[in-house]
Amino acid sequence: MAMRIGFAGLGVMGAPMARHLIAAGHAVAGFNRSPEKAQAWAEATGGRFAATIAESAKDAELFILCVGNDDDVRQVVAEALPHLAPGAVIVDHTTTSAKVAREMAEAAARDGRSFVDAPVSGGQAGAENGQLSVMAGGEAAALERAEPALKAYSKAIKHMGPSGAGQLTKMVNQIAIAGVVQGLAEAVHFAQAAGLDTDAVYDAVSKGAAQSWQMDNRWKTAAKGEFEFGFAVDWMRKDLGLVLDEARANGAHLAVTALVDQFYSEVQAMGGSRWDTSSLAARLQQRSRSR
């Protein structure tokens, strides 16, 4: 059934997600802190432009946000809560700390609403194609109410446990990606140093045990030194910072993740803050040139 939905954060991820909701028949009021982006989105999709968070949230049964960081989530939720329909569900697709997810769940519960932390994996392409994977924490009943709408842009939705469990699962995702991307960067670098044809190397190894999403989607661009796209290094460092903070709290030993985070700081120093995460290869290429 169609739902009244407020959506805050119409960036590279949020805009296509909100577009899929409209295509699925939902009434969506979209807010973005840059009003021109929200206006352009509304004109392109037939959604309703909301000038404020309160306007986006007014009488919404489901309120979705996809913003920047913990403080952004706190601000948006605080402004939205008083305006939501009774019993409304808030779904947060932002990658945040598990701590803020638990805080927001408690705040929503005090107000008679529910909060689901639901970070996603799949990147901009997944959002555009409606093929995101959602890992959710919070009350199962709240997720069940929101799930029919979330399916508009998701290929998989998994309830991971109580509040914060979705964010913790996303941290696992980022740990795994960090190690794979560093391995991919070193593999490309080694192939080039050895004088091999990198396209032929990809053909030879990508159908075996070395295959990964990163290899299939980033090997050839990394070999060409092309990084002006994709999931930005700044965003990855934010995510890895959350991971390492949580690891210090729970006692997990993440030596490789910490090292990759350091490597990303070197990429930032090279001017690659907005490069794709595969730009770890650029760091190695620069080192080769400076020998």
Residue pairs with C-beta under 8 A, 6 or more apart in sequence:
1 148
2 25
2 26
2 27
3 26
3 27
3 61
3 62
3 148
3 149
4 26
4 27
4 29
4 59
4 60
4 61
4 62
4 85
5 21
5 26
5 27
5 28
5 29
5 60
5 61
5 62
5 63
5 64
5 149
6 28
6 29
6 31
6 50
6 56
6 57
6 58
6 60
6 62
6 63
6 64
6 80
6 84
7 14
7 17
7 18
7 21
7 28
7 29
7 30
7 31
7 47
7 56
7 63
7 64
7 65
7 66
8 14
8 30
8 31
8 32
8 53
8 56
8 57
8 63
8 64
8 65
8 66
8 67
8 76
8 80
9 31
9 32
9 65
9 66
9 67
9 68
9 76
9 94
10 18
10 30
10 31
10 32
10 37
10 38
10 41
11 32
11 37
11 66
12 124
12 127
13 66
13 93
13 120
13 124
13 127
14 32
14 66
14 93
14 127
15 37
15 41
16 124
16 127
16 128
16 130
16 153
17 64
17 66
17 93
17 127
17 132
17 152
17 153
18 28
18 30
18 41
18 45
18 47
18 64
19 41
19 44
19 45
19 47
20 130
20 152
20 153
21 28
21 64
21 149
21 152
21 153
22 28
22 45
22 46
22 47
23 152
24 149
24 151
24 152
26 149
26 152
27 48
28 45
28 47
28 48
29 47
29 48
29 49
29 50
29 55
29 56
29 57
29 58
29 60
30 38
30 41
30 42
30 47
30 48
30 49
30 50
30 56
31 38
31 50
31 51
31 52
31 53
31 55
31 56
32 38
32 41
35 49
35 51
38 49
38 50
38 51
39 49
41 47
41 49
42 48
42 49
50 56
52 79
53 76
53 79
53 80
54 79
54 80
54 82
54 83
56 63
56 80
57 63
57 79
57 80
57 81
57 83
57 84
58 83
59 83
59 84
59 85
60 83
60 84
60 85
60 88
61 84
61 85
61 87
61 88
61 89
62 88
62 89
62 90
62 91
62 145
62 146
62 149
63 80
63 84
63 88
63 89
63 90
63 91
64 90
64 91
64 92
64 93
65 73
65 76
65 77
65 80
65 90
65 91
65 92
65 93
65 94
66 92
66 93
66 94
67 73
67 76
67 94
68 94
69 94
69 96
69 238
70 96
70 97
70 99
70 100
72 94
73 92
73 94
73 96
73 100
73 104
74 100
74 103
74 104
77 90
77 92
77 104
77 107
77 108
77 115
78 107
80 90
81 90
81 107
81 108
81 111
81 113
82 111
84 90
84 113
86 112
87 112
87 113
87 114
88 113
88 114
89 113
89 114
89 115
89 116
89 142
89 145
89 146
90 104
90 108
90 113
90 114
90 115
90 116
91 116
91 118
91 136
91 146
91 150
92 101
92 104
92 115
92 116
92 117
92 118
92 119
93 118
93 119
93 120
93 134
94 119
95 119
95 167
95 170
95 174
95 238
95 239
95 242
96 117
96 119
96 167
96 242
97 167
97 242
97 245
97 246
98 117
98 137
98 164
98 165
98 167
98 168
98 171
98 246
99 164
101 115
101 117
101 137
101 138
101 163
101 164
101 166
101 167
102 163
102 164
104 115
104 117
104 163
105 114
105 115
105 117
105 138
105 163
105 164
106 163
107 115
108 114
108 115
109 115
114 138
114 139
114 141
114 142
114 145
115 138
115 142
115 163
116 136
116 137
116 138
116 139
116 142
116 143
116 146
116 166
117 136
117 137
117 138
117 163
117 164
117 165
117 166
117 167
118 134
118 135
118 136
118 137
118 138
118 143
118 150
118 157
118 166
119 134
119 135
119 166
119 167
119 169
119 170
120 126
120 127
120 132
120 133
120 134
120 135
120 154
120 170
121 132
121 133
121 135
121 170
121 173
122 131
122 132
122 133
122 155
123 230
123 231
124 230
124 231
125 131
126 132
126 133
126 155
127 153
130 152
130 153
130 154
130 155
131 153
131 154
131 155
132 153
132 154
132 155
133 154
133 155
133 156
133 157
133 158
134 150
134 154
134 156
134 157
134 158
134 166
135 158
135 160
135 165
135 166
135 169
135 170
135 173
136 143
136 157
136 158
136 159
136 160
136 165
136 166
137 159
137 160
137 161
137 162
137 163
137 164
137 165
137 166
137 167
137 168
137 169
138 162
138 163
138 165
138 166
140 159
143 157
143 159
147 157
150 157
151 157
158 169
160 166
160 168
160 169
167 242
168 246
170 239
171 239
171 242
171 243
171 246
174 236
174 239
174 240
174 243
175 243
175 254
175 257
177 214
177 277
178 236
178 240
178 256
178 257
178 260
178 261
179 256
179 257
179 260
180 212
180 214
181 214
181 218
181 260
181 277
181 278
181 280
182 256
182 259
182 260
182 263
182 280
184 212
184 214
184 215
184 218
184 219
184 222
184 278
184 280
184 281
185 222
185 278
185 280
185 281
185 283
185 284
186 284
187 205
187 210
188 198
188 219
188 222
188 223
188 281
188 284
189 281
189 284
189 285
189 288
191 198
191 201
191 223
192 198
192 223
192 285
192 288
193 288
198 219
198 220
198 223
199 220
199 223
202 215
202 219
202 220
202 223
205 211
205 215
206 215
206 216
206 219
214 278
218 230
218 276
218 278
221 227
221 229
221 276
221 278
222 278
222 279
222 281
223 281
225 281
225 282
225 285
227 272
227 275
227 276
227 278
227 279
227 281
227 282
228 274
228 275
228 276
229 276
230 275
230 276
230 277
230 278
231 276
231 277
232 273
232 274
232 275
232 276
232 277
233 264
233 267
233 268
233 272
233 273
233 274
233 275
233 276
233 277
233 279
234 268
234 273
234 274
236 264
236 277
237 261
237 264
237 265
237 268
240 257
240 260
240 261
240 264
241 261
243 254
243 257
244 254
244 257
244 258
244 261
246 252
247 253
247 254
247 257
260 280
263 280
263 283
264 277
264 280
266 283
267 273
267 275
267 279
267 280
267 282
267 283
270 282
270 283
270 286
272 279
272 282
275 282
